[in-house]
Amino acid sequence: MRRFRAGAALAAAVLAAAGCGLGDAGPQGTAQGGAPSAAVTGEVKGKVTLQTWALKPKFTDYVQGVIDAFQKRYPGVTVEWLDQPGDGYSDKVLSQAASGTLPDVTNLPPDFALPLVKQGMLLDVAQADPKISDEYVAGGVEAYTYAGQQGVYGYPWYLNTDVNYWNSELMAKYGLDVKKPPTTFDELVAQARIMKEKSGGKVYLMSRRPELGDLAEAGVELMSADGKRFTFNTPEAAALLDKYRDAYKEGLLPRDVLTDTYAGNAKLFDEGTAAWTTGGGNYITSLAVDNPSLAPKVVPSPDMGVPPLYVQGLSVSKQTKNPAAAVALARWVTSPENQAAFAHLVSIFPSTKASAGDPFFSRSDGTNAGDAKVIAFASLAKAKMLQPVVVTDAMSKFVRQQFALAISGEVPSKQALDTAAAKCDELLAG
Amino acid sequence: MTHRRWFTPWLLVAPAAVWLLVFNVWPSLNTLVLAFTNAKPLGGGHFTGLANFSRALDDDQLADALLNSVVFMLVCLPLLTMLPLLLAVLVEKRLPGITFFRTAFYTPVVASAVVVAIIWGWVLDDRGLVNGLAQRLGVIAEPVPFLTDRWLLLFSAISLTIWKGLGYYMIIYLSALGNVRRELHEAAAVDGAGPVRRFWSVTVPGVRNTMLLVSVLVSVSALRVFSELYVLSNGTGGPGGRDMSLVMLIQLYSRGFTGHLGYASALSLLLLVVTIGPMLLLLRLSRKAA
């Protein structure tokens, strides 16, 4: 009898725990979000919180100025600004979402916003603000629209893309002309070969392995049209991996590229072991601080294929107590004037159509940093979000692992792609 | 006359008990439940029976991770049980300057595992200290792929773990050696036993219980290895992710907005079972030996 009671008590404890583990985390209680938001009406007043991502202390004056101007424009509103550190931001947002303490306005890149959209935690700003598509560039708005979900779930804030950066000194030293950088992958391999031969293998031109975005850049469709299946295991993708495998075997890439992260490429470029890297339009400006002797030697050129589009945006919590004020704040921060002022401080690009004609972005001041800014701005016109927003960190990791196996020659490229696609499908299905 | 209230002991243990309930018992029970669900960090989940466990059976990476963890344990267990004992016997002697050696052997324990692993990464890198010196001396023509070969990476992490753990277990043995009666050594010496014989016949039986404790600690920590492999492989789990440990795999599945908490919990249960196994075996062996 005592044993039975103990068993029953354990079962009760387990069931109680089950209640904890399986609770519906959505504060709105919608199992699958997407319920249309009510149109935002009412007076702009009350307290709202604005959460940004690693903007303090570099841009404290700018952001505070924007907030002060907003509070002056709407005297009934008090804005509390929270800035989170760069590391662990996704974990922070996740804990806020799970505990129902998401700030009223939060800086969320599109892939962070998607799971919150699915849980019905974000406001459909297109309902609150029907003119959004007229005022913001299409790529920015599209980034916050998701397959299977009606609406737009963030105001595009600022955009960026990748530019190629070449170490002109190393290229000249090892027989390459920085004025004629590679424009295709085959040219890249050919020039990498020259650099390897002339430097005796001490300096590399190529020092990063491909990611899913590289397949997309090469024209491979990563997902099926309905977004339910990964389709990157194509012969074209296998052919690209084969080219990387051959280049790796030939010693055109550092051997530890297989276990290195992308930061490894930037590090090698920084220390003068690699002559090519990619980065945003503001890369040279950052480099001038970290490595002032290298920065003047860097020459930018456009991305070799379809440039990637990176979007940051501000989303509004559906839980906000002051939706009118929250929407007004998100609009205010992402307004053409405020975005342009931000872009004048750092090489990011406004997501508003009104800023497209600003000569500041299309005219270089003659420095290499200015050239990079112009190249990045021009590239934005054809830039696309190369990696689907449903790709999680775990998927990226599995893909990288399989690509590493293919490039090392341990498994055939097609087999590695098949394994990676199957694993991504499994993770996507949950 | 003192008056004792019935709730006084409960009051005294309450802070610790609450802490244990909230941060140990409750999460453990929750993990047990989640292992049978498809729970996600947002939106909860449903009971899926044994689905996570059947998925584990087909998981190639889990097989690799299990193999890595077992190899890790099998190599670390004898080395980290015996080497610190030998080291303790060496530094136990009261010689001039011996404190310096005791401190030097203990220093790696104080250092952060992550920092140490980063330094080892620099040392073992293709362009690192070891390869650079060996190439300069003409010992090797090509760099040894310490960090890019599956097994070399695993054994590099094992070497790091042993190097870092030596001092910690040495201190445990030093305190145990203090309890081995000096008269036994003297009697054995009078009977003609040399240092090696005395070590096996006096020292080892004298610290057998401590050896058991060290064995259990080593096997548990070896099966739960994370930092060393994670940092040496830059978080990638080595080429093809084949150098992942069980904990790395759990971390991979549990993180992020769409973390697979159900599967990660099932892997945690598996880790618990795998960890308890060697402990029970060691206890049984010890009882038999006693």
Chai-1 contact restraints between the chains, C-beta under 6 A:
chainA,res_idxA,chainB,res_idxB,connection_type,confidence,min_distance_angstrom,max_distance_angstrom,comment,restraint_id
A,A17,B,L29,contact,1.0,0.0,6.0,A-B,restraint_1
A,A17,B,N30,contact,1.0,0.0,6.0,A-B,restraint_2
A,A17,B,V33,contact,1.0,0.0,6.0,A-B,restraint_3
A,A18,B,V33,contact,1.0,0.0,6.0,A-B,restraint_4
A,C20,B,N30,contact,1.0,0.0,6.0,A-B,restraint_5
A,G21,B,N30,contact,1.0,0.0,6.0,A-B,restraint_6
A,G21,B,V33,contact,1.0,0.0,6.0,A-B,restraint_7
A,G21,B,L34,contact,1.0,0.0,6.0,A-B,restraint_8
A,G21,B,A39,contact,1.0,0.0,6.0,A-B,restraint_9
A,L22,B,T37,contact,1.0,0.0,6.0,A-B,restraint_10
A,L22,B,G44,contact,1.0,0.0,6.0,A-B,restraint_11
A,L22,B,G45,contact,1.0,0.0,6.0,A-B,restraint_12
A,G23,B,G44,contact,1.0,0.0,6.0,A-B,restraint_13
A,D24,B,G44,contact,1.0,0.0,6.0,A-B,restraint_14
A,A25,B,L42,contact,1.0,0.0,6.0,A-B,restraint_15
A,A25,B,G43,contact,1.0,0.0,6.0,A-B,restraint_16
A,A25,B,G44,contact,1.0,0.0,6.0,A-B,restraint_17
A,L94,B,P41,contact,1.0,0.0,6.0,A-B,restraint_18
A,L94,B,F257,contact,1.0,0.0,6.0,A-B,restraint_19
A,P115,B,L42,contact,1.0,0.0,6.0,A-B,restraint_20
A,P115,B,F257,contact,1.0,0.0,6.0,A-B,restraint_21
A,P115,B,T258,contact,1.0,0.0,6.0,A-B,restraint_22
A,Q119,B,L42,contact,1.0,0.0,6.0,A-B,restraint_23
A,Q119,B,G43,contact,1.0,0.0,6.0,A-B,restraint_24
A,R255,B,D126,contact,1.0,0.0,6.0,A-B,restraint_25
A,R255,B,T148,contact,1.0,0.0,6.0,A-B,restraint_26
A,D256,B,D126,contact,1.0,0.0,6.0,A-B,restraint_27
A,D256,B,L147,contact,1.0,0.0,6.0,A-B,restraint_28
A,D256,B,T148,contact,1.0,0.0,6.0,A-B,restraint_29
A,L258,B,T148,contact,1.0,0.0,6.0,A-B,restraint_30
A,L258,B,P239,contact,1.0,0.0,6.0,A-B,restraint_31
A,T259,B,L147,contact,1.0,0.0,6.0,A-B,restraint_32
A,T259,B,T148,contact,1.0,0.0,6.0,A-B,restraint_33
A,T259,B,S233,contact,1.0,0.0,6.0,A-B,restraint_34
A,T259,B,N234,contact,1.0,0.0,6.0,A-B,restraint_35
A,T259,B,T236,contact,1.0,0.0,6.0,A-B,restraint_36
A,T259,B,G238,contact,1.0,0.0,6.0,A-B,restraint_37
A,D260,B,N234,contact,1.0,0.0,6.0,A-B,restraint_38
A,T261,B,N234,contact,1.0,0.0,6.0,A-B,restraint_39
A,T392,B,G256,contact,1.0,0.0,6.0,A-B,restraint_40
A,T392,B,T258,contact,1.0,0.0,6.0,A-B,restraint_41
A,D393,B,G256,contact,1.0,0.0,6.0,A-B,restraint_42
A,A394,B,L252,contact,1.0,0.0,6.0,A-B,restraint_43
A,Q401,B,G240,contact,1.0,0.0,6.0,A-B,restraint_44
A,Q401,B,G241,contact,1.0,0.0,6.0,A-B,restraint_45
A,A404,B,P239,contact,1.0,0.0,6.0,A-B,restraint_46
A,A404,B,G240,contact,1.0,0.0,6.0,A-B,restraint_47
A,L405,B,G240,contact,1.0,0.0,6.0,A-B,restraint_48
A,S408,B,P239,contact,1.0,0.0,6.0,A-B,restraint_49
A,G430,B,N38,contact,1.0,0.0,6.0,A-B,restraint_50
